[in-house]
Amino acid sequence: MKRHNFTTGDIVFLAVFGFIVSFILFTTGYKLLANSPLMTLSEGVMITEPKKLSYKGLIWKTWDGWIPVGISQDGNLEKWEFTVYKGDRNVVDCIQNSVGKVKLYYKDYILTPYKMGYSHQVYKCEQMKED
């Protein structure tokens, strides 16, 4: 039997190559599963007047906002935090141009990808008519 004599360079190359391949496979699988129905925890509708919407982030910019939902027992403001799904310009414009209440359609994901913001992902917005 012939024995292979691996050098330190061979071992380093194999380790780096293995890490890169593993990272690519993990990232691809994560992107395929993250927004799939398997990872959707819930979906629903929030009817309210939006209080804050801002474009923020150091590397991955997202449109994030919050809506006050009440006061906790210790007197702190409780917020429902959300992110506009994939920065959809129609949703952003709907929220920014609202003069009253809006109906926000959202999905809540189990594992939110790091560049998507909050787990509540608003994908549709409708302005409510005043009665």
MOKAHU-V408500 format. One record per residue. N is the residue number from 0. SS is DSSP state (@ for helix, = for strand, . for the rest). PHI is phi in whole degrees, -180 to 180 (NA if undefined). Layout:
N;SS;PHI
N;SS;PHI
This chain:
0;.;NA
1;.;-95
2;.;-97
3;.;-93
4;.;-103
5;.;-84
6;.;-90
7;@;-60
8;@;-62
9;@;-63
10;@;-66
11;@;-63
12;@;-60
13;@;-64
14;@;-66
15;@;-66
16;@;-61
17;@;-63
18;@;-63
19;@;-63
20;@;-64
21;@;-62
22;@;-63
23;@;-64
24;@;-65
25;@;-64
26;@;-63
27;@;-64
28;@;-63
29;@;-64
30;@;-66
31;@;-70
32;@;-90
33;@;-57
34;.;-101
35;.;-80
36;@;-58
37;@;-63
38;@;-99
39;=;-81
40;=;-79
41;=;-160
42;=;-146
43;=;-171
44;=;-132
45;=;-121
46;=;-109
47;=;-168
48;.;-99
49;.;-66
50;.;-107
51;=;-151
52;=;-147
53;=;-142
54;=;-100
55;=;-144
56;.;133
57;.;-80
58;.;-109
59;.;-101
60;.;-81
61;=;-137
62;=;-91
63;=;-117
64;=;-149
65;=;-149
66;=;-133
67;=;-70
68;=;-120
69;=;153
70;=;-119
71;.;-75
72;.;-62
73;.;-91
74;.;89
75;.;-88
76;=;-72
77;=;-97
78;=;-121
79;=;-105
80;=;-96
81;=;-143
82;=;-128
83;=;-75
84;@;-60
85;@;53
86;@;60
87;.;-52
88;@;-63
89;@;-64
90;@;-69
91;@;-59
92;@;-62
93;@;-60
94;@;-68
95;@;-67
96;.;-96
97;.;-73
98;.;-109
99;.;-144
100;.;-79
101;=;-127
102;=;-106
103;=;-104
104;=;-95
105;=;-140
106;=;-125
107;=;-114
108;=;-101
109;.;-68
110;.;-116
111;.;-83
112;.;-57
113;.;-55
114;.;-97
115;.;-102
116;.;88
117;.;-75
118;.;-71
119;=;-80
120;=;-106
121;=;-82
122;=;-112
123;=;-153
124;=;-139
125;=;-131
126;=;-80
127;.;-86
128;.;-84
129;.;-76
130;.;-90
